Amino acid sequence: MAKYDPDLSLLFHALADPTRRSILTRLAEGPAPVTELANPTGLRLPTVMRHLSVLEEAGLISSSKDGRVRTCAIVPEALGPVRTWIDEQRAIWEARLDRLDDYVMQLMKEREK
C-alpha cells in the first residue's frame, strides 16, 4: 500500500464532516433532491452545495439534473478503498496484539519457573 493515496485522502476528508456523513446516511435510503438534503441541515443552500461537491469529488455520490431539480444518489462501491484500508489496519493491529499476548504469556511462564 502506498503511504500517500490521494483518493483515500479525498474519501477520508469527505467522511470527516458530520454534515456530509448525515447526507450520506440520508442517501443510503435512496436518491434525493438537493433541497430535501438541505432542509434537515439548517444550512444555506450554497453551503450544502459545497458539501455535496466534496462528496461528489470523492466519488461518494453522483448527481443528475432534471430541469431545475438536481438529484443526488450514493455510490456505495466508492467506500471500498476505505473498507480495504481499515481491514488492513485491523489485521496489522490484531497481529501486534497477538504477538504482545504471546510475549506476556512467555514472561509469565518464565516467572513461574
C-alpha positions as CSV (number, residue, x, y, z in Angstrom):
1,M,0.0,0.0,0.0
2,A,1.3,3.5,-0.9
3,K,2.0,5.7,2.1
4,Y,0.1,8.5,0.4
5,D,-3.1,7.7,-1.5
6,P,-4.8,10.8,-2.8
7,D,-8.1,9.0,-3.4
8,L,-8.1,7.6,0.1
9,S,-7.3,11.1,1.4
10,L,-10.3,12.5,-0.5
11,L,-12.6,9.8,0.9
12,F,-11.5,10.4,4.5
13,H,-11.7,14.2,4.0
14,A,-15.3,13.8,2.7
15,L,-16.2,11.4,5.6
16,A,-14.6,13.6,8.3
17,D,-17.5,16.1,8.3
18,P,-20.7,15.2,10.3
19,T,-22.9,17.1,7.8
20,R,-21.5,15.1,4.9
21,R,-21.9,11.9,6.8
22,S,-25.6,12.7,7.6
23,I,-26.2,13.4,3.9
24,L,-24.7,10.0,3.1
25,T,-26.9,8.4,5.7
26,R,-30.0,10.0,4.1
27,L,-28.8,9.0,0.6
28,A,-28.4,5.4,1.8
29,E,-32.2,5.3,1.9
30,G,-32.4,6.4,-1.7
31,P,-31.8,9.3,-4.1
32,A,-32.9,12.7,-3.0
33,P,-33.2,16.2,-4.5
34,V,-30.7,18.8,-3.1
35,T,-33.4,20.8,-1.4
36,E,-34.5,17.7,0.6
37,L,-30.9,17.1,1.6
38,A,-30.5,20.7,2.7
39,N,-33.6,21.0,4.9
40,P,-32.5,19.0,7.9
41,T,-29.1,20.6,8.0
42,G,-30.3,24.1,8.7
43,L,-27.6,25.3,6.4
44,R,-28.0,27.7,3.5
45,L,-28.2,26.1,0.0
46,P,-24.7,27.3,-1.2
47,T,-23.1,25.7,1.9
48,V,-24.9,22.4,1.3
49,M,-23.8,22.6,-2.4
50,R,-20.2,22.8,-1.2
51,H,-20.7,19.7,1.0
52,L,-22.2,17.9,-2.0
53,S,-19.3,19.0,-4.1
54,V,-16.8,17.5,-1.7
55,L,-18.8,14.2,-1.6
56,E,-19.0,14.1,-5.4
57,E,-15.3,14.9,-5.8
58,A,-14.6,11.9,-3.6
59,G,-16.8,9.8,-5.7
60,L,-19.2,9.0,-2.9
61,I,-22.2,10.5,-4.6
62,S,-23.4,11.2,-8.1
63,S,-25.9,13.8,-9.2
64,S,-28.1,14.4,-12.2
65,K,-30.2,17.3,-13.2
66,D,-33.7,17.1,-14.5
67,G,-35.0,20.6,-15.3
68,R,-34.4,22.7,-12.2
69,V,-34.1,19.8,-9.9
70,R,-30.7,18.3,-9.0
71,T,-31.0,14.8,-7.6
72,C,-28.1,13.1,-5.7
73,A,-27.5,9.4,-5.2
74,I,-25.0,7.5,-3.1
75,V,-22.3,5.4,-4.8
76,P,-21.7,2.7,-2.2
77,E,-18.9,1.0,-4.0
78,A,-16.8,4.2,-3.5
79,L,-16.3,3.1,0.1
80,G,-14.3,0.1,-1.0
81,P,-10.9,1.7,-0.6
82,V,-11.8,2.9,2.9
83,R,-13.0,-0.6,3.9
84,T,-9.8,-2.1,2.5
85,W,-7.6,0.3,4.4
86,I,-9.5,-0.2,7.7
87,D,-9.3,-4.0,7.2
88,E,-5.5,-3.8,6.6
89,Q,-5.1,-1.7,9.7
90,R,-7.2,-4.1,11.8
91,A,-5.1,-7.0,10.6
92,I,-1.8,-5.2,11.5
93,W,-3.0,-4.3,15.0
94,E,-4.5,-7.7,15.7
95,A,-1.2,-9.3,14.7
96,R,0.6,-6.9,17.0
97,L,-1.7,-7.6,19.9
98,D,-1.3,-11.4,19.3
99,R,2.5,-11.0,19.5
100,L,2.2,-8.9,22.7
101,D,-0.1,-11.5,24.2
102,D,2.4,-14.3,23.3
103,Y,5.2,-12.3,24.8
104,V,3.3,-11.6,28.1
105,M,2.4,-15.3,28.3
106,Q,6.0,-16.2,27.8
107,L,7.1,-13.8,30.6
108,M,4.5,-15.2,33.0
109,K,5.7,-18.8,32.3
110,E,9.3,-17.8,32.9
111,R,8.4,-16.1,36.2
112,E,6.6,-19.3,37.4
113,K,9.8,-21.3,36.9
